[in-house]
C-alpha cells in the first residue's frame, strides 16, 4: 500500500499527531490508517458520534480502501437474508446495506459496483404480491451496485428436484416436508438450511468467501445515544472487521448481537414490560397534563444484561427487578398528555416484539478486544466460513424458537475457540412505522378482535426445553459422544419440569401485576379518565390489557397447552426423537453436501 496522495490520512495525522503510539515517521501507510481508525472509533464514542467526526471516519476508511493494491486478498462476503412477506423490512435492510457500502467502500467499488459484496434473498413468502415485490427489490439493489440473487420457492424446489428422492427423505428433519403446491412459510430454520445447500452449490471450494446471515427486520447500522437523542448511524464497518477476524484467526463461526428492539419473543418479556407500563402510568398520573413533557432524557440501562427477559436468570444473568423509564420519542413542543397518547399506542406494538422501554444502544468496544468464546448464535447476525456449512440449523422441522442458542451450544461443544462472538451488533426493528406492527411474523396472528400469540408461546416454551436439554447433554459430551435414549429422555423430562415450574411461577407474577395495571390505568380519579378527549388513550390501554388477558393469564388458550400434562409429554417425545436422531442427521447432511450437483 502506498500513500503518495492521501489527503484524509494527512488531515487525520494533523488532528491526532499527539496521540501516543502514533509513530507516523516510521510506520507504513497501512499501519497508520488502522491506528487512526482505532483512535477515531474511540473518539466517536467519547464525542457522541457527532456528524463531522463520523464523516471523517468514513472518509478515512474509503481512502484506505483506495490505497489497497490487491483487493483479491480480502474476503468476498455473501449477505444471506431469509424473508417471508416483508417487503418494507427487506427494502429498509437492503437500503442500509447500500448505505454501508457507500460509507466505507469495502473492497473498492469498480464502476460504482461493490464487487466484494453479494446478496442472496431467500424468500419464504406466501403472498404472490410480496414475492413479486421481493424480486423487484432484488433487481433494484442489483441496479444500484450490489449483485443480488433471488432464491424463492420456485428456485428452492428446483434445487431440491436435482437431488434424489432418497436424499430428500434423509433431509426431512432439516428441511421439512416438500410440498410442491405450497412451499412457503416453512420457517426461518428450514429456510436457512436450504440456503446452506445453495451456498455449497454456488461456492463449493471458495475458502475466501464468508456467509453473513441477517434478518430482514435488521439494518446495517447501530442506534447511538447522545443525551436524550437517539440516532441510527453507520458507525461500524462490518465487512472490514469480518475480513480481519477471519483472516487473522482460526474463526469458523462468528456471531454478533443486536441493538434496538430485543431479539426475544414477547412470550418471555411480558412481566418486565408490565413493570414498565405500571411505572410510567404511576409517574405521569402525578404530573399536570398540560405542562411540558417530562419524559425526555430519562435514565435507561444500557448494559447487555438481558433485562428485557422475564427469566434472564436461566441464561446466567442476575434478575433485574427495577422498572425502566419510558423515553418519549415526540419532538417539538408537546405536553405530558401528548406523551400519554404516544405511549398508549406504543404499548400495543409489544405483541410484535417491540419493547418501548428496554431498547438498547450501541456501546463501543474495540472489535478485537471484544472477541470471546461464544455459546449462542444470534441467527439474525452470524457469519460462517465455507467449512462451517457443515453445521446446519438443528431440529428445523420442529419449528421451535431458540434455534440459534441450540446451535450455539453444539458449536461450543465441537468448535470451542473457533466459535466466537464480537462487538458487531446490528439495528433491530421489530415493527415498521407505517403499520405499527411487523409485516409478518410467524406465530403472531392479528385479527379484528385481538392478537393471538398461542403458536409463538408454544414454540418458545418447547424451544426453552430443547435448549436447556441440549445444554445439559453437551456438558456430557453430546453430540461427539453417543448418548442413550434413556439418558436423553431423563434429561428432557427433568428440564421440562424445571421450565414448567418457571412458567407457572411467572404466571402468579402476571396475575398480580395485571390487577395493579387495571387499578392504575382505569381509576376514575386519574386525569386521563375525566375528559372525553382521552378516550383514544383509554381504548388503547384497554386493548393492551385485553390482549394480555387473552394471551398470558391462566384462562388463555396457550396456557391450556402447557397445563396439559399429556400434550407436554407427547411433544417431549418428539424432542427426544429429534435429539436421538441428530448424529444420524449430521452424517446424512455431510454426505449430501459432499455430493451436491
C-alpha positions as CSV (number, residue, x, y, z in Angstrom):
1,X,0.0,0.0,0.0
2,X,1.3,3.4,-0.9
3,X,0.2,6.8,0.3
4,X,1.6,9.3,-2.2
5,X,-1.6,11.4,-2.3
6,X,-3.8,10.8,0.8
7,X,-5.5,14.0,1.9
8,X,-7.7,12.4,4.5
9,X,-4.8,10.5,6.1
10,X,-2.8,13.7,6.3
11,X,-5.8,15.5,7.8
12,X,-6.2,12.9,10.5
13,X,-2.4,12.8,11.2
14,X,-2.6,16.5,11.9
15,X,-5.6,16.2,14.1
16,X,-4.2,13.3,16.2
17,X,-0.4,13.9,16.0
18,X,-0.1,14.0,19.7
19,X,-1.8,10.6,20.3
20,X,0.5,8.1,22.0
21,X,1.8,5.2,19.8
22,X,1.2,7.1,16.5
23,X,4.7,6.9,15.1
24,X,3.9,8.3,11.6
25,X,7.6,8.9,10.9
26,X,8.4,5.2,10.8
27,X,5.1,3.4,10.3
28,X,4.0,2.1,7.0
29,X,0.8,3.6,5.4
30,X,-1.4,0.6,6.2
31,X,-0.4,0.7,9.9
32,X,-1.1,4.4,10.0
33,X,-4.6,4.0,8.6
34,X,-5.5,1.2,11.0
35,X,-4.1,3.1,14.0
36,X,-6.0,6.3,13.1
37,X,-9.2,4.3,12.5
38,X,-8.9,2.8,16.0
39,X,-8.2,6.3,17.5
40,X,-11.2,7.9,15.8
41,X,-13.5,5.0,16.7
42,X,-12.8,5.7,20.4
43,X,-13.2,9.4,19.8
44,X,-16.6,8.9,18.1
45,X,-17.9,7.2,21.2
46,X,-16.5,9.9,23.6
47,X,-17.8,12.7,21.4
48,X,-21.4,11.3,21.0
49,X,-21.0,10.4,17.3
50,X,-21.0,14.0,16.1
51,X,-21.6,14.2,12.3
52,X,-18.3,15.9,11.3
53,X,-16.2,13.3,13.0
54,X,-18.4,10.4,11.7
55,X,-18.0,11.8,8.2
56,X,-14.2,11.9,8.7
57,X,-14.1,8.4,10.0
58,X,-16.0,7.0,7.0
59,X,-13.9,9.1,4.6
60,X,-10.7,7.7,6.1
61,X,-12.0,4.1,5.5
62,X,-12.9,5.0,1.9
63,X,-9.4,6.4,1.3
64,X,-7.9,3.3,3.0
65,X,-9.7,1.1,0.5
66,X,-8.4,3.1,-2.4
67,X,-4.9,2.5,-1.2
68,X,-5.2,-1.3,-1.1
69,X,-3.4,-2.6,-4.2
70,X,-4.8,-6.1,-4.2
71,X,-8.4,-6.4,-3.2
72,X,-8.3,-10.1,-4.1
73,X,-6.8,-10.7,-0.6
74,X,-10.0,-9.6,1.0
75,X,-12.9,-11.9,1.6
76,X,-15.9,-11.9,-0.7
77,X,-18.9,-11.6,1.6
78,X,-22.4,-13.0,0.8
79,X,-25.2,-11.4,2.7
80,X,-28.0,-14.0,3.2
81,X,-31.4,-12.6,4.0
82,X,-34.3,-15.1,4.8
83,X,-37.5,-13.2,4.3
84,X,-41.2,-14.0,4.4
85,X,-43.9,-11.5,3.3
86,X,-41.9,-8.5,4.5
87,X,-41.2,-6.1,1.5
88,X,-40.9,-3.0,3.6
89,X,-38.5,-4.6,6.0
90,X,-36.5,-6.1,3.2
91,X,-36.3,-2.7,1.4
92,X,-35.0,-1.0,4.6
93,X,-32.5,-3.7,5.2
94,X,-31.0,-3.6,1.7
95,X,-31.1,0.2,1.6
96,X,-29.0,0.2,4.7
97,X,-26.6,-2.3,3.1
98,X,-26.2,0.0,0.2
99,X,-25.6,3.0,2.5
100,X,-23.0,1.0,4.4
101,X,-21.1,0.1,1.2
102,X,-21.2,3.7,0.1
103,X,-20.0,4.9,3.5
104,X,-17.0,2.6,3.8
105,X,-16.4,1.2,0.3
106,X,-15.3,-2.2,1.3
107,X,-13.4,-4.0,-1.5
108,X,-13.2,-0.8,-3.5
109,X,-16.1,-0.1,-5.9
110,X,-15.4,-0.5,-9.6
111,X,-17.6,1.4,-11.9
112,X,-20.0,2.0,-9.0
113,X,-20.3,-1.7,-8.3
114,X,-19.3,-3.2,-4.9
115,X,-17.9,-6.5,-6.3
116,X,-16.8,-8.0,-3.0
117,X,-20.4,-7.9,-1.6
118,X,-23.2,-10.2,-2.9
119,X,-26.7,-10.7,-1.6
120,X,-28.8,-13.9,-1.5
121,X,-32.5,-13.2,-0.8
122,X,-34.1,-16.5,0.4
123,X,-37.9,-16.0,0.1
124,X,-40.3,-18.0,2.2
125,X,-43.3,-15.8,1.3
126,X,-46.9,-17.0,0.7
127,X,-48.4,-13.9,-1.0
128,X,-47.8,-13.5,-4.7
129,X,-47.6,-9.8,-4.4
130,X,-44.9,-10.0,-1.8
131,X,-42.9,-12.4,-3.9
132,X,-43.1,-10.0,-6.8
133,X,-42.1,-7.1,-4.7
134,X,-39.1,-9.0,-3.2
135,X,-38.0,-9.8,-6.8
136,X,-38.3,-6.2,-7.7
137,X,-36.3,-5.1,-4.7
138,X,-33.6,-7.6,-5.7
139,X,-33.4,-6.0,-9.1
140,X,-33.3,-2.5,-7.7
141,X,-30.3,-3.3,-5.4
142,X,-28.5,-5.0,-8.3
143,X,-29.0,-1.9,-10.4
144,X,-27.6,0.2,-7.7
145,X,-24.3,-1.6,-7.4
146,X,-24.7,-4.8,-5.3
147,X,-25.2,-8.1,-7.1
148,X,-28.4,-9.7,-5.7
149,X,-29.7,-13.2,-6.3
150,X,-33.3,-14.1,-5.7
151,X,-33.8,-17.6,-4.2
152,X,-37.5,-18.1,-3.9
153,X,-39.9,-21.1,-3.6
154,X,-39.5,-22.0,-7.2
155,X,-35.7,-21.8,-7.1
156,X,-35.6,-23.8,-3.9
157,X,-37.8,-26.6,-5.3
158,X,-35.6,-26.7,-8.4
159,X,-32.5,-27.2,-6.3
160,X,-34.2,-30.0,-4.3
161,X,-35.5,-31.6,-7.5
162,X,-31.9,-32.0,-8.6
163,X,-31.4,-34.4,-5.6
164,X,-32.6,-38.0,-5.4
165,X,-35.8,-38.8,-3.6
166,X,-33.7,-40.7,-1.1
167,X,-31.6,-37.7,-0.3
168,X,-34.8,-35.6,0.1
169,X,-36.1,-38.0,2.5
170,X,-32.9,-38.1,4.5
171,X,-33.1,-34.3,4.8
172,X,-36.7,-34.4,6.1
173,X,-35.9,-33.3,9.6
174,X,-33.9,-30.4,8.4
175,X,-36.0,-29.1,5.5
176,X,-39.4,-30.4,6.4
177,X,-42.0,-31.9,4.0
178,X,-41.6,-30.9,0.4
179,X,-45.0,-29.6,-0.8
180,X,-44.7,-28.7,-4.4
181,X,-48.1,-26.9,-4.3
182,X,-47.3,-24.7,-1.3
183,X,-43.6,-24.4,-0.5
184,X,-43.9,-21.3,1.8
185,X,-43.9,-20.3,5.5
186,X,-41.6,-23.2,6.1
187,X,-39.9,-21.3,8.9
188,X,-36.6,-19.4,9.2
189,X,-34.6,-22.5,10.3
190,X,-35.7,-24.6,7.3
191,X,-35.1,-21.6,5.0
192,X,-31.6,-21.2,6.4
193,X,-30.8,-24.8,5.9
194,X,-31.9,-24.5,2.2
195,X,-29.6,-21.5,1.9
196,X,-26.7,-23.6,3.3
197,X,-27.3,-26.1,0.5
198,X,-27.5,-23.4,-2.1
199,X,-24.3,-21.7,-0.9
200,X,-22.4,-25.0,-1.0
201,X,-23.7,-25.4,-4.6
202,X,-22.6,-22.0,-5.7
203,X,-19.2,-21.8,-3.9
204,X,-18.1,-25.4,-3.3
205,X,-14.4,-24.6,-2.9
206,X,-14.3,-20.9,-2.2
207,X,-12.5,-20.5,1.1
208,X,-12.1,-16.8,0.8
209,X,-15.8,-16.2,0.9
210,X,-17.9,-15.6,4.1
211,X,-21.6,-16.1,4.5
212,X,-23.2,-13.4,6.6
213,X,-26.8,-14.3,7.7
214,X,-29.0,-11.4,8.8
215,X,-32.7,-11.0,9.4
216,X,-34.9,-8.9,7.2
217,X,-36.0,-6.7,10.1
218,X,-32.5,-5.5,10.7
219,X,-30.3,-2.8,9.3
220,X,-26.5,-2.4,8.9
221,X,-26.5,0.5,11.4
222,X,-26.5,1.0,15.1
223,X,-28.5,3.1,17.5
224,X,-26.3,5.5,19.4
225,X,-27.5,7.8,22.2
226,X,-26.3,11.4,22.8
227,X,-28.1,13.0,25.7
228,X,-31.8,12.4,25.1
229,X,-31.5,11.9,21.4
230,X,-31.1,8.5,19.7
231,X,-29.7,8.3,16.2
232,X,-29.2,5.4,13.8
233,X,-25.8,5.7,12.2
234,X,-23.3,3.9,10.1
235,X,-20.7,3.6,12.8
236,X,-19.4,0.0,12.2
237,X,-17.6,-1.2,9.1
238,X,-18.8,-4.7,9.5
239,X,-17.1,-6.1,6.4
240,X,-13.6,-4.7,7.2
241,X,-13.7,-6.3,10.6
242,X,-15.2,-9.6,9.5
243,X,-12.4,-9.8,6.9
244,X,-9.8,-9.1,9.6
245,X,-11.1,-11.6,12.1
246,X,-11.4,-14.5,9.7
247,X,-8.0,-13.6,8.1
248,X,-6.1,-13.3,11.4
249,X,-7.7,-16.0,13.5
250,X,-8.9,-19.6,13.1
251,X,-12.6,-18.5,13.5
252,X,-15.1,-20.6,11.7
253,X,-18.3,-19.1,13.1
254,X,-18.7,-15.5,14.4
255,X,-21.9,-14.1,15.9
256,X,-22.8,-10.5,16.7
257,X,-25.9,-9.3,18.6
258,X,-28.5,-6.6,18.0
259,X,-29.3,-3.1,19.3
260,X,-32.7,-1.5,19.3
261,X,-35.6,-4.0,19.8
262,X,-34.8,-7.1,21.9
263,X,-34.1,-10.3,19.9
264,X,-36.5,-12.4,22.0
265,X,-40.2,-13.2,21.8
266,X,-43.0,-11.2,23.6
267,X,-43.8,-14.5,25.2
268,X,-40.9,-14.0,27.6
269,X,-40.9,-10.3,28.0
270,X,-44.4,-9.6,29.3
271,X,-43.6,-9.5,33.1
272,X,-40.8,-7.0,32.7
273,X,-42.9,-4.9,30.3
274,X,-45.8,-4.7,32.7
275,X,-43.4,-3.4,35.4
276,X,-42.5,-0.5,33.0
277,X,-46.1,0.2,31.9
278,X,-47.3,0.4,35.5
279,X,-44.2,2.6,36.4
280,X,-45.0,5.1,33.6
281,X,-48.6,5.4,34.4
282,X,-47.9,5.9,38.1
283,X,-45.4,8.6,37.3
284,X,-47.5,10.5,34.8
285,X,-50.5,10.4,37.0
286,X,-48.8,12.8,39.4
287,X,-48.0,15.3,36.6
288,X,-50.0,18.2,35.2
289,X,-51.3,17.0,31.8
290,X,-50.8,20.4,30.1
291,X,-47.3,21.0,31.4
292,X,-44.3,20.3,29.1
293,X,-43.5,16.6,28.7
294,X,-41.2,15.3,31.4
295,X,-40.2,12.1,29.7
296,X,-37.1,13.1,27.8
297,X,-33.6,12.1,28.7
298,X,-34.9,9.5,31.2
299,X,-32.3,7.2,32.6
300,X,-32.1,3.8,30.9
301,X,-29.9,0.8,31.4
302,X,-27.5,0.3,28.5
303,X,-26.0,-2.8,29.9
304,X,-26.2,-6.0,28.0
305,X,-27.9,-7.8,30.9
306,X,-30.9,-9.2,29.1
307,X,-33.0,-7.0,31.4
308,X,-36.0,-7.3,28.9
309,X,-36.2,-11.1,29.6
310,X,-38.6,-12.3,32.3
311,X,-36.4,-15.3,33.0
312,X,-32.9,-13.8,32.4
313,X,-31.6,-15.9,35.3
314,X,-32.0,-19.0,33.1
315,X,-29.2,-17.6,31.0
316,X,-26.8,-16.7,33.8
317,X,-27.9,-13.1,34.2
318,X,-28.9,-11.6,37.5
319,X,-32.7,-10.9,37.7
320,X,-33.5,-7.2,37.2
321,X,-36.4,-6.1,39.3
322,X,-36.3,-2.3,38.8
323,X,-38.7,-0.8,36.3
324,X,-37.3,1.1,33.3
325,X,-38.3,4.6,32.4
326,X,-40.1,5.5,29.1
327,X,-38.3,7.9,26.9
328,X,-40.8,9.9,24.8
329,X,-40.0,10.0,21.1
330,X,-42.1,13.0,20.2
331,X,-40.3,16.1,19.0
332,X,-41.1,19.8,19.2
333,X,-43.2,21.4,21.9
334,X,-45.7,19.0,23.5
335,X,-47.2,18.3,26.9
336,X,-47.5,15.3,29.2
337,X,-50.9,14.5,27.8
338,X,-49.4,14.2,24.3
339,X,-46.8,11.8,25.7
340,X,-49.5,9.7,27.2
341,X,-51.2,9.5,23.8
342,X,-48.0,8.3,22.2
343,X,-47.2,5.8,24.9
344,X,-50.7,4.3,25.0
345,X,-50.5,3.5,21.3
346,X,-46.9,2.3,21.5
347,X,-47.7,-0.3,24.1
348,X,-49.6,-2.5,21.7
349,X,-46.5,-2.8,19.5
350,X,-45.3,-5.1,22.2
351,X,-47.1,-8.1,20.8
352,X,-45.0,-7.9,17.7
353,X,-41.8,-7.9,19.8
354,X,-41.2,-4.1,20.3
355,X,-40.1,-3.2,23.8
356,X,-40.6,0.6,24.1
357,X,-38.8,0.9,27.4
358,X,-35.9,-1.5,27.1
359,X,-34.4,-0.8,23.7
360,X,-30.6,-1.0,23.7
361,X,-28.0,1.3,22.2
362,X,-24.5,0.5,20.8
363,X,-21.7,0.5,23.4
364,X,-18.3,0.9,21.8
365,X,-15.6,-1.6,22.4
366,X,-12.7,-2.4,20.1
367,X,-13.7,-5.3,18.0
368,X,-10.6,-7.5,18.5
369,X,-10.6,-6.9,22.3
370,X,-14.3,-7.9,22.3
371,X,-13.8,-11.3,20.8
372,X,-14.5,-14.1,23.1
373,X,-15.7,-17.7,23.0
374,X,-19.4,-17.9,22.3
375,X,-22.2,-20.2,23.3
376,X,-25.2,-18.6,21.4
377,X,-25.8,-18.0,17.7
378,X,-27.8,-14.8,17.1
379,X,-29.4,-16.2,13.9
380,X,-30.1,-12.6,12.7
381,X,-26.4,-11.8,12.8
382,X,-23.9,-14.6,12.3
383,X,-21.1,-15.3,9.8
384,X,-19.9,-18.7,8.5
385,X,-16.8,-19.9,6.7
386,X,-17.3,-22.5,4.0
387,X,-16.3,-25.3,6.3
388,X,-18.9,-24.2,8.9
389,X,-21.8,-25.0,6.4
390,X,-21.4,-28.5,8.0
391,X,-23.3,-27.1,11.0
392,X,-26.9,-26.8,9.8
393,X,-29.7,-25.4,12.0
394,X,-30.7,-28.4,14.1
395,X,-34.3,-29.7,14.6
396,X,-35.6,-27.3,12.0
397,X,-38.7,-29.2,11.2
398,X,-40.0,-28.8,14.8
399,X,-40.1,-25.0,14.1
400,X,-39.2,-24.2,17.7
401,X,-37.8,-20.8,18.9
402,X,-34.3,-20.7,20.4
403,X,-32.8,-22.4,17.3
404,X,-29.7,-20.1,17.5
405,X,-28.9,-20.8,21.1
406,X,-29.4,-24.6,20.5
407,X,-27.0,-24.4,17.5
408,X,-24.6,-22.3,19.7
409,X,-24.4,-25.0,22.4
410,X,-23.5,-27.6,19.8
411,X,-20.9,-25.3,18.2
412,X,-19.4,-24.5,21.6
413,X,-19.1,-28.2,22.2
414,X,-17.4,-29.0,18.9
415,X,-15.6,-25.9,17.8
416,X,-14.6,-24.4,21.1
417,X,-12.4,-21.3,20.4
418,X,-13.2,-21.3,16.7
419,X,-16.8,-20.2,17.5
420,X,-16.7,-16.6,18.8
421,X,-18.8,-13.5,19.5
422,X,-17.7,-10.0,18.7
423,X,-19.0,-6.5,19.3
424,X,-20.6,-6.1,15.8
425,X,-24.3,-5.5,16.6
426,X,-26.9,-4.6,14.0
427,X,-30.0,-2.4,14.4
428,X,-33.2,-4.4,15.1
429,X,-36.6,-3.0,14.2
430,X,-39.5,-5.4,15.0
431,X,-42.1,-3.1,13.5
432,X,-42.4,-0.8,10.5
433,X,-43.6,2.8,11.0
434,X,-46.4,2.7,8.5
435,X,-48.1,-0.3,10.2
436,X,-47.1,0.0,13.8
437,X,-46.5,-3.8,13.7
438,X,-44.5,-6.4,11.9
439,X,-45.5,-7.1,8.3
440,X,-45.4,-10.8,9.0
441,X,-44.2,-12.7,12.0
442,X,-44.5,-16.5,12.4
443,X,-46.6,-17.3,15.5
444,X,-48.2,-13.9,15.8
445,X,-51.7,-13.7,14.4
446,X,-53.5,-10.3,14.2
447,X,-57.3,-10.3,13.8
448,X,-60.0,-7.8,14.2
449,X,-60.5,-8.6,17.9
450,X,-57.1,-9.4,19.4
451,X,-53.6,-10.5,18.9
452,X,-53.1,-14.3,19.2
453,X,-49.7,-15.5,20.4
454,X,-50.6,-19.1,21.1
455,X,-48.3,-20.5,18.5
456,X,-45.5,-18.1,19.4
457,X,-45.9,-19.1,23.1
458,X,-45.8,-22.8,22.4
459,X,-42.8,-22.5,20.2
460,X,-41.0,-20.5,22.9
461,X,-41.9,-22.9,25.7
462,X,-40.7,-26.1,24.0
463,X,-37.8,-24.2,22.5
464,X,-36.6,-23.4,26.0
465,X,-37.0,-27.1,26.9
466,X,-34.9,-28.1,23.8
467,X,-32.2,-25.5,24.6
468,X,-31.6,-26.4,28.1
469,X,-31.8,-30.2,27.4
470,X,-29.1,-29.7,24.7
471,X,-27.0,-27.7,27.1
472,X,-27.1,-30.5,29.7
473,X,-26.3,-33.1,27.1
474,X,-23.4,-31.2,25.5
475,X,-21.9,-31.0,29.0
476,X,-21.8,-34.8,28.9
477,X,-20.1,-34.9,25.5
478,X,-23.1,-34.8,23.1
479,X,-23.0,-35.0,20.1
480,X,-19.4,-36.1,19.9
481,X,-20.1,-38.9,22.3
482,X,-23.1,-41.2,21.9
483,X,-25.8,-40.8,24.4
484,X,-28.5,-43.4,25.1
485,X,-32.2,-42.7,24.6
486,X,-32.8,-43.3,28.3
487,X,-30.4,-40.5,29.2
488,X,-31.9,-38.2,26.6
489,X,-35.4,-39.0,27.9
490,X,-34.4,-38.4,31.5
491,X,-32.7,-35.1,30.7
492,X,-35.7,-33.8,28.6
493,X,-38.1,-34.8,31.4
494,X,-36.0,-33.1,34.1
495,X,-35.6,-29.9,32.1
496,X,-39.3,-29.7,31.1
497,X,-40.3,-30.0,34.8
498,X,-38.0,-27.1,35.6
499,X,-39.1,-24.9,32.7
500,X,-42.8,-25.7,33.5
501,X,-42.3,-24.5,37.1
502,X,-40.6,-21.3,35.9
503,X,-43.5,-20.5,33.7
504,X,-46.0,-21.3,36.4
505,X,-44.1,-19.0,38.9
506,X,-44.2,-16.2,36.3
507,X,-48.0,-16.8,35.9
508,X,-48.5,-15.9,39.5
509,X,-46.5,-12.7,39.0
510,X,-48.5,-11.7,35.9
511,X,-51.9,-12.1,37.7
512,X,-50.8,-9.7,40.4
513,X,-49.3,-7.2,38.0
514,X,-52.4,-7.1,35.8
515,X,-54.6,-6.3,38.8
516,X,-52.3,-3.4,39.6
517,X,-52.2,-2.2,36.0
518,X,-56.0,-2.1,35.8
519,X,-56.2,-0.1,39.1
520,X,-53.6,2.4,37.8
521,X,-54.9,2.8,34.3
522,X,-58.7,2.7,34.8
523,X,-59.0,4.5,38.1
524,X,-61.7,7.2,37.6
525,X,-59.6,9.6,39.7
526,X,-56.8,9.6,37.1
527,X,-56.8,12.8,35.0
528,X,-56.9,10.9,31.7
529,X,-60.2,9.2,32.8
530,X,-62.0,12.5,33.4
531,X,-62.0,14.0,29.9
532,X,-63.5,12.6,26.7
533,X,-60.5,13.8,24.7
534,X,-58.6,11.0,26.3
535,X,-60.9,8.3,25.1
536,X,-58.4,7.1,22.4
537,X,-55.8,6.6,25.1
538,X,-58.2,4.6,27.3
539,X,-59.2,2.5,24.3
540,X,-55.6,1.7,23.5
541,X,-54.8,0.8,27.1
542,X,-57.9,-1.3,27.3
543,X,-56.8,-3.1,24.1
544,X,-53.4,-3.8,25.6
545,X,-54.9,-5.2,28.8
546,X,-57.4,-7.3,26.9
547,X,-54.5,-8.8,24.8
548,X,-52.5,-9.5,27.9
549,X,-55.5,-11.3,29.4
550,X,-56.2,-13.3,26.3
551,X,-52.6,-14.4,25.8
552,X,-51.0,-14.7,29.2
553,X,-53.4,-15.3,32.0
554,X,-54.5,-18.7,33.3
555,X,-57.6,-18.8,31.1
556,X,-55.7,-18.1,27.9
557,X,-55.6,-20.8,25.2
558,X,-51.9,-21.0,25.3
559,X,-51.8,-21.9,28.9
560,X,-54.1,-24.9,28.3
561,X,-51.3,-26.3,26.2
562,X,-48.7,-26.2,28.9
563,X,-51.2,-27.2,31.6
564,X,-51.9,-30.4,29.7
565,X,-49.5,-33.0,31.0
566,X,-50.5,-35.3,28.1
567,X,-49.8,-32.7,25.5
568,X,-46.4,-31.8,27.0
569,X,-45.5,-35.5,27.2
570,X,-46.4,-36.0,23.5
571,X,-44.3,-33.0,22.5
572,X,-41.4,-34.0,24.6
573,X,-41.4,-37.4,22.8
574,X,-40.8,-35.5,19.5
575,X,-37.9,-33.6,21.1
576,X,-36.4,-36.8,22.4
577,X,-36.6,-38.5,19.0
578,X,-35.1,-35.4,17.3
579,X,-32.2,-35.3,19.7
580,X,-31.5,-39.0,19.3
581,X,-31.5,-38.7,15.5
582,X,-29.2,-35.7,15.5
583,X,-25.9,-37.7,14.9
584,X,-27.5,-39.5,12.0
585,X,-28.8,-36.2,10.6
586,X,-25.2,-35.0,10.7
587,X,-24.0,-37.9,8.7
588,X,-26.7,-37.5,6.1
589,X,-26.1,-33.8,5.8
590,X,-22.4,-34.3,5.3
591,X,-23.0,-36.9,2.6
592,X,-25.4,-34.7,0.8
593,X,-23.2,-31.6,1.0
594,X,-20.3,-33.5,-0.5
595,X,-22.5,-34.9,-3.3
596,X,-24.3,-31.7,-4.4
597,X,-24.5,-31.3,-8.1
